[in-house]
């Protein structure tokens, strides 16, 4: 699949172009293949259960805090649905029923399959944990000169600063 991003003269477009490009890459690399192993006992109408799980993930990545936001935000995004090889996206009630149908066994299967998705991509898993991990919790500002890249005059609580000092 060739991914092309640019301007179009079409009447419809998606307001989730970065998300569409990301999901096109995921689809191309079969990243969601492990979700097919989650066996949810449901009737298939328009979508397989694992396709609905992908749409739940899509809603989270689109900024939906609850599934109730799925219909107003994503339901009518036809071009985003095309990235998932569908003509349309599911309804929020159908996604909710899919999640309600999960038993403890399927939740364990889902946990395993999502681990198979994120582990190869995780930088944490590639870190050499025998070395120290330095965390800097110092939130105090440091003065910088006017030659510093992207420097701006800032505010230091309780300190008077010169214009050229930060």
N, C-alpha and C positions, 0 to 999 in steps of 0.2 A: 504494500500500500504506500503510495507516495503522498506525503503530507505537504500541502501547499497552504501557506498563510498569506493573505493579502486582501486588498480591497475588491469588492464585487459590486456589480450593478444590479444584482438581484434584489427583489423586494424584501425577502426574508434573510435574516442573518442571525447569528447567535451572539448573545452578550457574554457567553462563556467560552470564548475562543481559546484562551490558554488551557482551560480544563478539557476542551475538546482535543487539543493537540496532545496533552498529557495522556488522555485515555486512548487516543489513537496509537500512541507509542506503547502503552500497556497492552492493547489488543494485539499489536504487531508482534510483541515479545511473549505473548501468551502468559502474561503475568498472573492473570486470574484463573488459570487452569486448575490450581489446587481447590478452588471453591466448588468445582464440579463434584468433588468427592463427598461433600456434605449432602447427605441423603435426607431431604425433608419430604415427609409423606404428604404431598399435595397434588391436586389435580393440575395438570398443565393446560392452560388455555392459550394465552398469547405469549407467556414468558415461562421459561424454566425457573425453578426456585433459585438456582445459582445466579441467574441473570437479575433476579430481583435483589439478591444480596449485593451485586455490583451496583445496582441503582441506589441502594441505601448508602453505599460508600460514596457514590457520586453526589448524593444530597449532602453528605457531611462535608465533602471537599468543596461544595458550592456555598457553604456557609449556613446551611439549614440547621437550626438548633433542635428542631423537632421534625418529625415526618409530616406534621400538619403544614409545614412551609413548602413541602415538595410540589404540590399542585400549583400554587401561585407562582413559584419561581421556575420550576423545571418542566412541568407537565407539557407545556406547549413548545418546548425547544426541539423542533423537528431535526435540525441539523446536528444537535448534540446526540439525538437518538440514532442518527445515521452512523455516527462514529461507533456505536455499539451494534451496528448491523441490524437495526430495528427501524420500523417506520415511525414509531412513537414510543414514549416512555410509559411505564406503568402508572397506575393510579396510587395515590398515597394510601388508600384503604387496603389495596392489594399488598403493598409493601408491609404494612402493619400486620396483616393477617399472616404473612410469611414469617415475620419475626415472632408472632404469637405461637406459631406452630412448632417452634424450636423446642425440643426436649433437652434434658441435661446431656444426653448422649450426643445430640446434634451440636450443642454448644461446645462440647469438647472437640468434636470434629472441626467445627468452625475455628476454634482456638488453634488447633494443629495446622489447619490450612492457611490461616493468616500468618502463622509463624513461618510457614514455608514461603510465603510471599515476601515478608519484610526482612527475614534473616540474610538472604544474599545481598540485599541492598543496604544493609545497615553498616555504617562506619564504626559503630560501637563494637560490633562483632570482629572487626578487623584490627582493633586497637591492641597494642601490646600492653597488657595489664600488669606486667612485671615492672614497668616503669611508673614513676610518680605521675599523678594527674594534678596539675597545678590549677587551682581555682582562684581567681582574683575577685574578692568581695569588696575591694576598696572603691567606694562610690564617689570619693572626693575628686574634684576636677583638677586637672593639671594645666598650668599656663603653657601656652605655646606661642611661638613667634608668628609674625604676619606672613612669613614665607611657607608656613605649614600648609599642606594640601587641604583645601576646603575649610580652612580655619575661619571662625566667626567670633565676634565678641560674645562672651557668655556670661553667665551669672554664677558667682561663687558666694554662697551664703555667708554673710558676716565679713566678707573681705572686699576691700576696695581694689579694683583692678584698673590698670591703665588700658587704653584702647589698643596700644601696640603689645600689651602683655599677654593677650590671649587670642 
